[in-house]
Amino acid sequence: MKEIDARGLRCPQPIIELSKEVTFMQAGDQVMLHSDDPATEPDLVAWSRMTGNVFDKKSKDLFVITKLSER
């Protein structure tokens, strides 16, 4: 599983880094996103709704994103 370390980056950079990585993933692939920006979780909610992908919050600063669609 790929990991993205976006700790120290501020909105919208964690989502930009995630979006870059997701373009290379197949449906069903997962990526771990480490981000300490408080805006990351609400950004992920909006990003998931727009892209058709899902995320699971594992801890305060760790999210696992699953690519569900080929968008």
N, C-alpha and C positions, 0 to 999 in steps of 0.2 A: 504494500500500500504506500502510495506517495505521501509525503508530508510537506506542508508549506509552513514555514516559520515566519509569520507576519507580526510577531511581537515587536512592539515599538513603532509599528506603522499605524497611521491614522486614516480614518475614513477619507476617501473610498479605497485606499490602497489595498487592504486585505481582500476585498471583493474583486478588485482588478486582478490581483495575483491568482485568486481562485479561478476566475473566468478564463484566464490564459491557460491554466492547467487543464480545466475541464474540456477545452476544445480538443485535446489529444486523447481523451478517455473514451472508452466504449461504454454502452449502456450496461449497468451493473457494477462498474468499477467504482472504487471509493478513494477518497483523499482525506487526510487529516489536516485540519487547519488550526494552527496555534495562533491565537490573536488575543491581545490584552486590551484592545480598543472596545470600550463599552458600546459603541455603535455597531459592532460586528453582528450581534444577534439580530437586532431589528433589520439590519441590511440583508442578512441571510434570509429572513422571512420574506422580504420583498423580492430578492433575487430568486429564491425558490419558486415563488408564485409566477414570476416572469419566465423562468427557464424550464419549469416542469421537473426540476430535480428536488431532492429532499436532503435535510440535514438532521443530525441528532446531536444535541448538546451533551457532551460527556463530562465536562467540568466547566468551571468558570471561564477558562481560556482555551478549551479544546472542543472542537466540533468535527464530526465525521460527516462528510458530504457524499451522497450516493448519486451517481448520474443515472437517471431513469429514462431520459429521452435522447434522441439523436439531434436535437435542435442545436 
